[in-house]
Amino acid sequence: MKNPGKNNLPRVAIHTLGCKVNQFESACLRERFQALGWEWVPFREEADLYLINSCAVTAEAQRQSARMVRQALRNHPQSQVIAAGCAAQLFPEEFEKIPGLNEVIGHHHKLQIPELVALPKNQSPSRRILLAEEEYSIEAHFPLPQEKTRAFIRIQDGCDARCSYCLVPRARGRSRSLKVGEVISGVTFLVREGVKELVLTGIHLGQYGGDLNPPATLVSLLEILLPTHPHLSVRLSSLEPREVTPALFSLFHRFPNLCPHLHIPLQSGDDSILQKMNRPYSLEFYRRLIQTIHRDIPRTAIGADLIVGFPGEGDIQFQETIKFLLEIPLSYLHLFPFSPRPGTPAAGFPDPVPDKIKKERLRIIRALDQQKREAFIGYCLGKDFSALVLEPAKEKGWIRALTENYLTVSIPGRFVKNERIRVRLKTLDPTGIKGEIVP
């Protein structure tokens, strides 16, 4: 062990790439390490163990994962370094080529890492990988956020969809759900500990409960949680278009503690590309859905994922996407350049889009995304929202808070961590949204 930390404890640093489920799992790991007597430190600081929780959703995410492994080994040659997560699960041999790496650990053993590092180290990198299909259960974990403000809980893992570009089902296995009783117990614990906002997350959140006996649904779970904890704000991480149902709509009207924020992947604004992606909806369906949300729950933030440069996306298809995006009231976009992933059907599709064209199209869509964000903020200016105080702002005497519809606002006032306040959005300037507390 290197020089011990300030409390004479071994130190662990975790770098997380990718989705909210990965972030949740890193929080579980931090809590487990601390329970075993480790001190958690930021990744840039000296540590005895560096853990990279990797991502493989794009080739760039995979490259970044390997880059962080190499960086940790280069900067801290005496420390132990472990690669875990999706990229480690799918491409262990790529990580084993990196000199000095201690362990390559897949999803099945990921949350056991704090116990595994106590075992004697091998002379060469050891691999702890099981096929994703061999995993049949989801463990109940409810890590407390460090500031006890917003907590993420994973209620579902895996995916049964077969999008033509996606490796996630191979990395995470089939859809698996946490039992309803375990979710209820975990949420009760978090509320008792002072958590004010809960983010329900999963790899395919809308598939929650289909594998349980008796079956459950996300809506049936929310119908228990929302009235039981009326002072807890509940936010949903991401839902597929056909999973935003009338039954879910009714919950937004019945329960004010269900945050008006929906992230609904689009992926392309051209029907022919959606078919190649194996996405089970049409543009007309998506258009009606977004327009209905905007009309019936008007202050809802609506985000979407978009893949730019999918094979076969010519100028006509790209222009159709631009036209479609201009027509629908989205609040923001998450953009991804298409990245062929080994073993997926799309990796072999004809008519690939050159990287130079992808970059130009990304530039165009990013400008459109900025317009969407500013238009949504402009729509919200002058209106009052419930917000959760997160931290002091950079400006002295100001605080930062997150509104129910996912806007970060700076407000003059006294900082009281984890306080629920009422705010009025006033202006948007280059530093962000400014508001005031409503008495």
Secondary structure, DSSP 8 states (H G I E B T S, - for coil): --S--TTS--EEEEEE-S-HHHHHHHHHHHHHHHHTT-EE--TTS--SEEEEEE--SSHHHHHHHHHHHHHHHHH-TTSEEEEEEHHHHH-HHHHHTSTT--EEE-HHHHTTHHHHTTS---SS-EEE---GGG-----------TTSSEEEEEEEE------TT--HHHHH-S-EE--HHHHHHHHHHHHHTT--EEEEEETTGGGTTTTSSS---HHHHHHHHHHH-TTSEEEE----GGGS-HHHHHHHHH-TTB-SEEE---B-S-HHHHHHHT-SS-HHHHHHHHHHHHHHSTT-EEEEEEEES-TT--HHHHHHHHHHHHHS--SEEEEEE----TTSGGGG-SS---HHHHHHHHHHHHHHHHHHHHHHHHHHTT-EEEEEEEEE-SSTTEEEEEETTS-EEEEES---TT-EEEEEEEEEETTEEEEEE--
